[in-house]
Amino acid sequence: MIPPHGEPLPQQALTESSWGVGRIAVALVAPLPVLALALAPSAHAAAVGAPIEEAVAVHITTGGFSQLGDAVSKVVPESIAIEASSGELACAESDATPLDWSLDPLDVVLSVDQVGIDTTNGDIAVSLFATLDSSESALTVVGDCTVLTDLDETCGLQLPTTAMNVTMAVDITETSGVFDVTVSDPVFDISPVGNPLSDCTFSSAVGTMLGQDPELLSSLIASLVAPELDALGPSLEAPLEEALNSLQIESAVDLLGTPLD
């Protein structure tokens, strides 16, 4: 239950995180997360026409964060299928023509290590801290690459375990005790990818290029994974709404410190 006006919520029930939602206050209380809806009183009477300050904030406990985090992690796909693709790669500015490459299909395997929910900036941001690797595949290269000329070979390819961070903004609105969630498109960052090639001469050239530009392969992998992750935001909306709407709801309203039951 919401304590009487002037008394703080129990310290063990709250975290440092909060964000404003107009005139609704929501507290997710551990061990059973409870949504407590309260209309906050004004400290003084405002003049007619004066703007109304934001009256309350949302406080989420560790138990509430855990429940929302679980809902997020269950939606993240365990793997992403990358179809066969091809493109060009200039190994150096001096190359007369880019190197042609073609990649066989492969599965990018995702493992979520942690889900973070941050409200310190006044809004809600969900961050997925994950690692990725891949099944075995093959990369065929044809052309010239710096000192390597007339390449026409197939390399073994398998992505090493690489850290990845995905961030999404979450907007939560509440109407008559029913929550609506909107999640933005994901923004993700992949750590520098080590040399994934083997069993070919071109592997040595890639090792040299990674020494000069550690982000070379990260950008390529990001371009392949991004279209598959674009659907992650909308796919989180229903599970988060279900997690919020399934919680027990208690309400209390007071006017200038006087409870109205």
N, C-alpha and C positions, 0 to 999 in steps of 0.2 A: 504494500500500500504506500501511497505518497504520504510522507510525514506532514504534520501541520505546518502552516505558513511560518517561516522563520527558522525551522529546524532543517538541517541538511540531511540529504539521503545518507544512509550508512556508508562509511568510508570503504568497507570491503566490497560494497556492491557496485562501485563505480571505478572507471578508469579515468585517465586524464583527457580522454577524447570526447569531443562534443561538437555539434553543429546545429545551426538554427533552422527551424522549420516553421516559421511564422508563429502561430499561437499554440502549437502542439508540443508537448514535451514527451519524449519517449525514453524509458529506461529499460534496458535488458538486464535483468537481475539474475545472478547465479545463486544456487546451482540450476534452478529452473528459470530460464530466461522469461521475464514477464514484461509485457509492454504496459507501462503506466501512463495514461493520458491525462494531462492536467492543464487547466487554464490558469495561467500565472496572473497574480494581481499586480496592479500598477503601484509604484511607490508613491505617486501623487496624482492628483487630478490634472489632466492635460487640457489646454485651452481648445475650444472648438476649432477644428480645422488644422490643428497641429499634427505633425506626423507621429505615428505610433511606433515607438521603439520595439525592436524584436524582443518579445516577452520571455521566451524560454529557449532552451537548447535541448539537444538529444545527448544522453549519456549512455554509452555502451560498456557493459562489463566484459570481463574476460570470457564469461560463459556465452554472452551474446556474440562476441567476435568469433568464438570457436564454432558456433552454430552456423554463422554466415560463411566462415571460411570453409567449413565442410561442404556446404552447398556449392561453393565455387569449385573446389577441387574435384568434385564428382562429375562436373560437366566437362572438364578439360579432357580432350581425346588422348588416349594412350599412345596413339601413333597417327602420323599424317602421311598419306600415300602421295608421293611425288611422281607424276607421270613422266614419261620420257620427254626430254627437252634438249634444246640445242642453242648455240649462240656463238659469239665471237669474243676473243680475248687478245688484246694487244699486250705482249710481254714487255715491250719497251717502246718508247717514242720513236726509236730508229727503225722499228719493224715496218717494212714497206706495206705488208698486208697483215691483218689480224689472223690469229690462229683460230681455226674452226674447231668447235668441240661439240660432242653429243653425249648426253647422259642417259644411261638406261634407267628404268623405273627403280625407285628405292623407297623404303619406309623410314621416315624420321620418327624415332621413338622419343616420347616426352615423359619425363618423370618430375612431378611437382614435389618440391622439397618443403615449401612453406607458402602460405597465403597470408599476406599482410593487408590490413585495413587501416588506412591513415586518414585522420580527420583534423590534423593540426592546422591546415590552411583554411578551415572553415567550410570545406566541402568533403566529399567522400571519395577516396581513391583506393582501388583494389590493385594490389601488386602480387603477381605470381612469380616466385623464385623457383626456377626449374632447371633441369639439365636436359640436353638432347644428345642423342647419338643416332646411328642409322644401321640398317641392314647392309649387307654387302651388295655392291653394285659395280658398274664398269663405266669408265669414261674413255671415249675415243677422241684422239686429237689428230688433226691433219693441218700441216702448214709449217711455218717457221716461227721460232721463238728464240729471239736473241741469237746466240751462237749455235743453237740447235736448228738445223735446216732440214727440210723435206721430211718432217715428222709425219708418220702415219702408223700409229700404234694405239693399243688399248691398254689402259691402266686399271688395276683393281682400285676400288674406291669404297671407303667406309669411314664415316665421320667419327672422329674421336669424341669422347664425352666432353661437352662444352656447356658452360653456364649460359642461361638466358633469363631475361627479366621482361615480364609483360605487365603493363600498367593500363588501367581503365578507370574512367571517371564514372561514378554511380550517382544517379539522382533518384531520391526516394520521396514520394508524396503520399499523404494519408488523407482519406476521405471517409468519414463515418466508420473508422476502425478498419478500413480496407486499404492495404498498401499497394502502390503502383511503383514499379522500378524501371528505370531507363538506364542502359549501360552504353557508354560511348564506344567507338571503334578502338581496338587495342593499339597501343604504341609499344613496340618491343625492341629490345636491344640484345644482340648476341655478342658474347665475348669473342676475342680473336680465335679463329678455328685453326688448329694445327694441321699439318700436312696430311690429307686423307688418302693420298695416292700411294700405290705400291706396284712393284713388278713392271716398271717401265722407265725409260730414260727421262721422260718428261717430269717424273717425280722430283728429280734433282733440280730442275729448273723452277718448279713450284716452290721448293724449299728456299731457293735463293730469292724468289719474288716475295715470299712471306717475310723474309728478313728485312726487305726494303719496305714492305707495306703489310703489316700484320692483319689489317682489316680486309685484305683482298678477298679471301674466301667467305668471310662473314657477310659481306655485302651480297655476294652471289647466293649464299644459303638463305639470307633474309628475303631476297627477291623471290625465291622458290616457296618459302614457307608462308610469307605474308598473305597471299590470297586465301590460304586454308584457315588462317587465324582470324581473318576479317569477320567470320561468322561467330566467333567466340563471344563477343559482346552481347548480341541479341539472344544467344542461347543461354546466357546466364540470367536473363530477366525473369523468366517463369520460375526457376528454382529459388531465386532470392525472394520473390513475392510469396512463394509457398512457405519458405522458412519464416518470413515475417508474419504472414497471416495465420500461421498455425500456432503462434504463441498465445498464451493466456493473456487476455486484456482486462485490466482493471482501470477504473476511471474515478477521478475525484475533482471537484470544482470548488474553488473558494473565491469569495469576493471580498477584497481588502482584508484578508485574513480570516474571514468567517466561512467555515465549511458549508457548502450547499449540497445536501444529499437528496 
